């Protein structure tokens, strides 16, 4: 719902999936690849190759062109379609207007290089291999030094893609995540609210928000110190993330000791239910707060608001409503939630 973990590139040796119906060729390929330090998985035909690909996620596929059950050309087309489907799925889940969206970039780079091995060296067969989606090809009988060099080149390219993916995800993490609580930061909050506003204005569904403020947090920091205050913020953020109900809900650190929950497709009754669950979860923490004027433990004041977005209104109106409700909760004695409706 709210946390984002940076990607790390695997340090394991490259994993190569070999698909060839000739057992002798498979044994030779395995020995040659293992001598290079690679891990190898063997299959007999294109159908087995597709099944294994989904399971093991290889770094590269060595694919024989002529096999029973499913030939290499057909298998290659299916592998390419898998990559396209992943990209389409990623595009469908866009939730920011960034052209370098983390999910989509990852899916683009997820396509595995395919090296076609074929005894067909005529121009038509070579063209067919590339049209099917092959990254490169070698002909039989295999010239082993050529195969090794092409494998190294393709693996190096794949490693560069993975490093770019890791760098992109790390940048995305830094740009959108609060470093202390691992929740979404204010930038992410603004982007998500704007995007959901547009989506729900088109669909006519409600959008709810909870603004939260830790009661007398300045006194907490003054009495227990800022390191303890940081731990308190982390624990409160964890409760908020746990109590948000749906995968579309976004929990963000709004600023200082303030948090926010954005809840698309959530009516007023659902938002109040979440607010009540959050209040109960904070009480269960039993974080001692001698500086509070309302409780011996840390408590929250919350403002809850729900609107149905329209093209004539703006997201700031929802924030204003939630903020007014939060003010009323504080004015009413704190340790409570108030709704704007």
VOKEPA-361471 format. One record per residue: residue in three letters; x, y, z of N, C-alpha, C in turn. Coordinates in steps of 0.05 Angstrom, whole numbers, plus 5000, padded with zeros to 4 digits. Atoms other than C-alpha are relative to their C-alpha. Last residue first. Example, Ala and Ser with C-alpha at 12.3 -4.5 7.8 and 13.67 -1.06 7.14 Angstrom:
# residues 2
SER498449764999527349795143498550225014 ALA501849765000524649105156501850245000 
# end
This chain:
# residues 341
UNK502750025011459953105129498049955023 UNK500949755012466853365146497149994990 UNK500450005028468452785193498950274991 UNK502449855007471652825261499749994970 UNK500249935028476652335291497350144995 UNK502650065013478752305363500250054970 UNK500450294996484652365411497249924989 UNK498050195011483953125409499349715006 UNK498750154978479353535455502149804991 UNK502050154984474153835408501349845022 UNK501549814984478954365381498049865019 UNK498249894980483653825357498550185019 UNK499350224982478053435323501950105022 UNK502250054982475354075294500649785020 UNK500049774981482154245265497749975020 UNK497750044981482453555234500150225021 UNK500950214982475553655203502149945021 UNK502049874982477954315173499049805021 UNK498649834981484053955146498150145019 UNK498750174980479853405115501550165021 UNK502150124984475453915080501249835022 UNK501149794983481454325056497849885019 UNK498049954978484953695030498850215019 UNK500150234982478653494991501950055024 UNK502549984985478154194961499749775020 UNK499549844977485554164941497450035017 UNK499250164977483853584895500450165026 UNK497150065001480054054848500749845025 UNK498749974974472854184828502949924998 UNK500249724991469454314761501350055027 UNK498249835016471953664730499950295009 UNK501249905025468553284786502150164986 UNK498649805016471052864845498550074975 UNK499950135026465952514890501350214981 UNK501349865022467752754959499949824976 UNK500750155024469652455026498650184980 UNK501749875020473052765086499649824976 UNK500950185021475952515152498250154980 UNK502249885015479952935201499449834976 UNK500350065028484152565252497650164988 UNK502449855009487152715320499849964970 UNK500249855026491952175342497450165000 UNK502650015013494151895410500150164974 UNK500249855025500751735445497249954988 UNK498850135023499751485516499650174975 UNK497350084991498251775584501649884977 UNK499650284995492452135552502849955011 UNK502550155004489352815538500249705007 UNK502149894983494453335560497449844999 UNK502649965012500352955531498050105020 UNK500449725007507353055559497350064987 UNK500649844976507352395596499550304994 UNK499749725007506952025530499150175024 UNK500349824977507851265538500650294991 UNK497549854998506950885473499750225021 UNK499449934972501250395487502750145002 UNK497149964998501450125415500950065029 UNK498850264994494249865424503150025002 UNK500450054971491850595428501449735008 UNK498149834986494850715359499849965030 UNK497350115003491250105331502150175014 UNK499750234983484550325360502849894999 UNK500149904973485151015328500449775020 UNK497549864995487150705262500250095029 UNK498050214998481250225263502850125006 UNK500450134974476550805278502049785004 UNK499149814979479451205220499749875028 UNK497050014999478750595174501050195022 UNK499250274990471350515192503149995002 UNK500349994970470251265183500849745012 UNK497949834990473151215112499950025031 UNK497550155000468650625096502350165011 UNK500250214979462450995118502649845001 UNK499649884973464451615078500049785022 UNK502149814991465051215013500650095029 UNK500850044972471650914989497950205008 UNK502350185000473050834914498949945028 UNK501849995023479851164924497849795003 UNK501550255003482651214995498150024976 UNK501749955024488251715007498649744994 UNK500850245013491151665078498150084977 UNK502449995016495052245107499549734987 UNK500250225020500252335161497450034985 UNK502550045014502452925203500249784979 UNK501450214986508152915254497249954987 UNK499650004971512753305208498749765013 UNK498149794991509653315139500349995030 UNK500949755012504452905100501950235007 UNK499249814980507752235113499550284988 UNK497849825004503651825065500750155025 UNK499449884975498951225065502650174996 UNK497249914998496051044997500350145027 UNK499749794980489750624990503050075003 UNK499849745012489350254924500550225020 UNK497449965013491349594956500250274987 UNK499850105027485349645002502750064988 UNK501450255007484049705076500749884973 UNK501249935026488850205107499049754987 UNK502849964998489849925177498750094974 UNK501450254994496749635167497050034998 UNK499750175023499650255134498549745003 UNK501549885022496850705188500149814976 UNK502850054994499650245242498250104978 UNK500450295004506550245210497049935005 UNK500250055028506451005206499449714993 UNK502649895009504951055280499649954970 UNK502150184990510750595295497250094992 UNK499950255015515550985250497849815009 UNK501049955027513451655279499949744984 UNK502949964997514551395350498750044972 UNK501150274996521451135331497050025002 UNK499950135026523151835304498849715002 UNK502149895017520652155368500049874973 UNK502450134991525151695409497650094983 UNK499850285008531051935368497549845008 UNK500750045028528452655376500449714991 UNK497849975019528652655452499149934971 UNK498750265004523852375505502350024980 UNK499750164976521153015538501849754995 UNK498649854979522053535483500649825024 UNK497149975008520353045428501550145022 UNK498850275000513852845463503050024994 UNK499450064972512253575478501249725003 UNK497849834993512753725404500949945029 UNK497550145008508353125390502450175007 UNK497849904983502553415429502749874994 UNK500749794980497452985392502450065017 UNK499450114974500052615331499750225021 UNK497949854986496452905271500549885027 UNK499550084972492352525220502250175012 UNK497649854992489052735154500449955030 UNK499749964971484252205128502650165004 UNK497449934989481952235056499950025030 UNK499949934972476251945016502850065008 UNK497250004992474851914941500050115029 UNK499049824978467951734916503049975006 UNK499850144975466251434847501250195022 UNK502249924982463851814786499949865026 UNK501650244993468151434735497750075019 UNK501050145024471452014698497949795008 UNK501749815013472052444761498849884975 UNK502750024988474651824795498150214989 UNK501350265005480551744748497150005010 UNK500750025028482252494748498549734994 UNK502149805004482152534824499049994971 UNK502550124992486051894829497750194996 UNK500750215019491652194788497449875007 UNK500749895026491852844827499149794980 UNK502649874997491752484894499050124974 UNK502050204998497352014872497250135003 UNK500350135026501852574848497749805001 UNK501249815019500752994911499549874973 UNK502749944991501952404959498750194979 UNK501650235009508152194920497150045007 UNK500150005029511052884929498349774989 UNK502049805009509052905002499850014969 UNK499549734991512652245017498050204988 UNK499949805022510051535011500650285012 UNK502649945012511651125073500450184976 UNK500350175024518550845089497250024989 UNK502350194995517851185158499749804978 UNK500350094973524551555161497949775003 UNK497850164991526551615088499749895028 UNK498949864976519851845063502149825013 UNK500350134974518851514995501350175022 UNK502850044992517451824927499649885028 UNK501749785008523952124900497249985012 UNK499249754987528751674937498050234995 UNK500350034971525051044917500650265014 UNK502849994995524451264844499449995030 UNK500849725003531851404844497050045005 UNK498949854977533250714872499250294999 UNK501750064977528350404821501150145025 UNK502649875003531850754764498249965024 UNK499649714996538750554788497450154998 UNK499549964972536549824795500450305006 UNK502550044985533449834726500450055030 UNK501749765005539650144696497449975015 UNK498949784984543749604730498550264996 UNK500750044972539049074703501150225018 UNK502949954996539549354633499249975029 UNK500349715001547149364638497150085004 UNK499149904975547048644660499850305001 UNK502250054981542748454600500850115027 UNK502249815006547848784554497749975020 UNK499049744992553548404587497850214996 UNK500249994971549547764581501050275011 UNK502849984992548547884507499650025030 UNK501049745008555848024496497150045008 UNK498949794982558147434537498950274993 UNK501250034974553446964499501050225019 UNK502749885002555847234433498449985026 UNK499849715003563047114452497250124998 UNK499249884975561746404477500050304999 UNK502350024981557746214415500850135027 UNK502149805008563246474369497750005020 UNK499049734993568646084407498050224993 UNK500249944972564145464403501250275008 UNK497249914997562945454328500250115029 UNK499449774983556445054330503050065000 UNK498750084974555044594272501050255015 UNK498850264995550044904269501549914975 UNK500750235017548745644262501349755009 UNK497650145009548646214313499149754984 UNK500150285008543146724325502849894994 UNK497750075016541747394357499749704992 UNK498149784996536247764395502449964982 UNK497350084992530847294369501850255002 UNK499249874975523847604366502849935010 UNK501250134978520147204314500750125027 UNK502849924999522047704261498549875023 UNK500149734989529347594279497150105001 UNK499150014972528746834269499850285013 UNK502250114984524646914205500750005030 UNK502049784997529947374175497749905018 UNK498849804982535246844189498050225005 UNK500150114973530746304159501250205020 UNK502850014991529446714096499849905029 UNK500949734992536846884088497250005011 UNK500949855023539046154088498850275010 UNK498449755003543045914148499250164976 UNK501049855024538345374174501550264998 UNK498550125022542044914223499250134973 UNK501450125022539445364278502049884980 UNK498150195011541145614347498749854977 UNK501050225016537146234366502349834989 UNK497950075020539846674422499049754985 UNK500450275011534146994461502049964978 UNK498850055026535447584507499649714991 UNK497550164999530447624565501149974972 UNK499750195022525248184566502749875000 UNK500350274991524748484636500449804977 UNK497450134998527649144615499949715007 UNK498649985026521049404590502649855001 UNK501250205018517549124652501350024972 UNK499150274992522349494698498949804981 UNK497250035008521350144660501049725007 UNK499850045029513850054667502849974991 UNK501150265007513949944742500449954970 UNK498450224991518550534757499149734990 UNK501350154979514951054717501549745006 UNK498150204991519951434676498849845023 UNK499350165023514751834637502149795007 UNK497250015007511952074703500649824977 UNK499749895027504452214703502950004992 UNK498949744999503251754763500450094971 UNK501349834981498851164775501450265005 UNK498849734996500250734715498550155021 UNK499949934971497250044727501450265005 UNK502749994989494949924655499950085029 UNK501249755009501850094629497250045012 UNK498849784985504749544672498850264992 UNK501050014973499749034645501250235017 UNK502849915001501349244574498850005028 UNK499949715004508849174589497150114999 UNK499049874976507948484618500050304998 UNK502250014981503648274559500850135027 UNK502049805007509048514512497750015020 UNK498849744993514448104548498050234993 UNK500049974971509947494546501150275008 UNK502749914992508747624472499850025030 UNK500349725006516247594459497250115009 UNK498349864980516746924494499750304996 UNK501450014974510846674452501650145022 UNK502349815002514146904387498550015027 UNK498949734998520646554408497850214999 UNK499349944972516845914421501050285003 UNK502549964986513845934351500550075030 UNK501249755010520646044319497450065015 UNK498749774988523945514363498850264991 UNK497449925010519144964344501050265013 UNK500149715006513444704388502850084991 UNK502049884982511743964396499650304994 UNK502750105001518143754358498250155021 UNK500650194978524244194350497249904997 UNK501650235009527644604295499749805022 UNK502149915019530045304315498149774993 UNK499750145025533945094377497650084982 UNK502450135011533445624431500649884973 UNK498850125023538845864479497949824987 UNK501150255010535146314528501549924975 UNK499950025030538446854570498949734992 UNK498749765010538147104642500250014970 UNK497250025007533046574661501150274991 UNK499249745008526446704697503050024993 UNK497349944991526046024731501050284993 UNK499250094973518645864731502750115009 UNK501749874980515746264673501049935028 UNK499549725000521646064629498450145022 UNK497749954984520945334648500650305003 UNK500650074973513845304622502350065019 UNK501949804990515545674558499449955030 UNK498549754997521645224546498250225012 UNK498650024975517544594558501650265006 UNK502149994979512944814502501349985028 UNK500949724996518944984457497950025022 UNK501549885022522244304463499050285008 UNK500050155025526843854503498750144976 UNK502650105007528844274564500149894972 UNK500650125026535444404599497149934997 UNK502350174998537244874657499349914972 UNK501450095024544245164662497649835007 UNK502050214992548145574712498349934976 UNK502949955001554045954682498549775012 UNK501049924973561345914704497050065000 UNK499949714999564345904633498950115027 UNK497149925000565845164641500350305002 UNK499150034972558445084660503050065002 UNK501049784984556545374592501049995029 UNK498749765008560944904552499150245017 UNK497250014992558744304592501450264992 UNK499849994971551344484586503050015008 UNK500549724992551944634512500250035030 UNK497749835009555343964498499650295009 UNK497750074982550043594539502450174993 UNK500549894973544443964503502349945019 UNK499549715001547543814435499550125028 UNK497149965002547843074452500750294999 UNK498850034974540643074477503050054999 UNK497750185004538043354411501549995027 UNK500950284999531143644425502249804997 UNK499050155024534044324443499149715002 UNK502250155011531844864493501049874974 UNK499350125026537445134537497749834991 UNK502050205007535645624593500649894972 UNK500550045028541745994619498049774996 UNK501550255004542346264690499249994971 UNK502249995019547746794700498749724997 UNK499150035028552046684763497650014981 UNK499650285009548846954826501049994972 UNK497150055003550147684847500549704993 UNK499150264989542947894835502949964995 UNK499350185022541748644822501249745013 UNK497150065000538248994879500649794979 UNK499250255014531549344872503049965003 UNK498249985023529449874922500949734990 UNK497450104994523449724967501850024975 UNK498750075025517250154964502849915006 UNK497150035000512450215023501149924972 UNK498649754998505450495016503049984999 UNK501649765000500050005000501750255000 
# end
